[in-house]
Structure formats: C-alpha cells, structure tokens
Amino acid sequence: MASTGLLHQQTNPSIVYRTRRLSKWKRAIPLYVMLLPTIAYFMALTYYPLVHSVLISMQDFNLIGNRPFVGIENFRNVLTDPTFWVDFRNTLVLGVSMLAIGFVAPIVIALSLNELMQQWLKRSVQMIIYLPHLFSWVVVGGLWIQLLNPDGGLVNAVLNAFGISSVQFMSDPNVARWVIILVSVWKDVGFNCVIYLAALVGINPELYASAQVDGANRWQETWYVTIPCLARTMQIVGLLSIMGVLRMFDQIYVMRNAVIDPTVNVLMTYVYDQGFTQMNIGQATASALIILLFSLLLTVFTRRLVRYEI
C-alpha cells in the first residue's frame, strides 16, 4: 500500500508539473543574475530620471532655493507658447523631408551598388558613402559650414569660377533649411545603404531565375522580386527613422545661427533653449515630456500603419 501511494504521488500530473517548473526556475537563476546589472542600469539611468522629471515638470524648479509646486502650469505655458508650435512645425517639415529623401536614397544606391560586377569598386564606393556616418555632427556640421562659406568656401569658389555669384547658403533661411536636410541625408545614407545591401545578399537567387524564365527584364526583376523581398527591411528602417524624427537635435544645434533660427529650430532645441539658455528648468522638462508623449504616439501609429510585429 505504501509503495502504491508513493507511485501515485510520483505520477500525479500536478506534482510533476510543479517539479518541472521548479527545475526550470533553478536552471534560469544564473541568467536572471546576469540580467541584474542591465536592469539596474536602466532603472538608475532611464526610469528613475523619467519619474523624477515628472516631479520637476510640476515645480517652479530652481537649482538653488525653494522649488514650489505649480501643478500643470509649466505644461500650460508650453502649449500656449507660440515658439513651441513654430518649432513643432519646423520639426515636421524637416523630419518629413529627411524621411522622404533618406528613405528612397539608400534603396536606390544599394540597388545600384548591387549591380556592380567589380567587387573592389563596390567595396570602395560602399566605404566612401559610409564614412560620414562615423563622424560626429560637430565634425560634419563644421565641415559643411566651411565648405559653404560665402567668403572662401569651396562650393562658392567653384560657383565663382563658372561666373555664378556667391550663394548665402547659411544666411538664407529657405536655403539653409534644405542644406540641413541634404547634409543630414548625406551623413546617414551610407548606414542605411549597408543594411539594404545585407538584405539584398539574402534574397534567394532562384526567385530571379524564375522571373527570367517568365521573361522578366531587369527592371521587372527589381520591381517584382527585389523590392518585395526588401519590404521587411524597409519597414524596420522606416520605423527606426520615424522614431527619431522628434528627437533630432545635433545637426540643428551645430549648423544653426541667429539668422536662420526661426526656420530651423526644432522641438529639442526648444527644450535646450528653455533649460540651458533661459534656465527655465520646469518648463523645459514639461516640454520634454510632451515630446516624449508625441514620440510614443507616433511610434504606435507607425507600427500599426506598417503592421510591424516584433
């Protein structure tokens, strides 16, 4: 009887399930221990500052002295500030332009490079277009400001050599806006191009062979085989690009000046000016949280639009 009871306990499904589950937890303990530094990093440097910023946004924050609670007054000041909405419009104009050009350009370049038969030429061009991505915006922005300088800049020197008068690239607001857009695309096009080239390598050659059997020309192979196979990569690159639209700052901060500020200032420069120029920390934090909310809504909308699932 005792042996029968013992056998019954050993074969009880609930006991077996709990035993297996406990065994899995024990095996996973080292993995959870290794995750602790990462969790501590994000808790200390991401989530705690985020929660603390909510408190700051509801205060008349001073670095020294009292910090009276003002509720949603800082948020009201941001949303009723005309400068905030001007910068929001500039962010949309610059962001949409960068997205449109920066989305198409790397695809075209990657498809063109994929057609090159000489591997040395392909690798050389790939390295040249990728090189700007390695430099910071301080270097890239300073380089283009010097190249576009109306007094001795290389671009205007070439224009003058052909009898064309110098162009005030960084003094004309409309021209400066397009300069920032094109320089931003130029800096990052190489990185996205490498991603698309990697995706092109993974396309099954049998798909092209089947298309050739059906009589497809090179353009039809690109349109009906290559582009659909790149759709997933396009979704990922597009999603990452859209997520960064509202957070653009470096290129604007480096290349802006007092003449073109109203045309090129964006939301993140608004936060910077409020926090570090005017020392209005509470309003700067409130505007940063509003931008965070906009970014979250934009990301959710984009993921639903492209139906991207992790």
HELIX and SHEET records of a PDB file:
HELIX    1   1 ALA A    2  THR A   11  1                                  10    
HELIX    2   2 PRO A   13  PHE A   42  1                                  30    
HELIX    3   3 MET A   43  TYR A   47  3                                   5    
HELIX    4   4 TYR A   48  SER A   57  1                                  10    
HELIX    5   5 GLU A   73  LEU A   79  1                                   7    
HELIX    6   6 PRO A   82  ASN A  114  1                                  33    
HELIX    7   7 GLN A  119  TYR A  130  1                                  12    
HELIX    8   8 LEU A  131  LEU A  134  5                                   4    
HELIX    9   9 TRP A  137  LEU A  147  1                                  11    
HELIX   10  10 LEU A  154  ALA A  161  1                                   8    
HELIX   11  11 PRO A  173  VAL A  201  1                                  29    
HELIX   12  12 PRO A  205  VAL A  213  1                                   9    
HELIX   13  13 ARG A  218  GLU A  221  1                                   4    
HELIX   14  14 THR A  222  THR A  226  3                                   5    
HELIX   15  15 ILE A  227  CYS A  229  1                                   3    
HELIX   16  16 ALA A  231  MET A  243  1                                  13    
HELIX   17  17 VAL A  245  ARG A  247  5                                   3    
HELIX   18  18 ASP A  250  MET A  255  1                                   6    
HELIX   19  19 ASP A  261  VAL A  264  1                                   4    
HELIX   20  20 LEU A  267  TYR A  272  1                                   6    
HELIX   21  21 ASP A  273  THR A  277  3                                   5    
HELIX   22  22 ILE A  281  VAL A  306  1                                  26    
END                                                                             
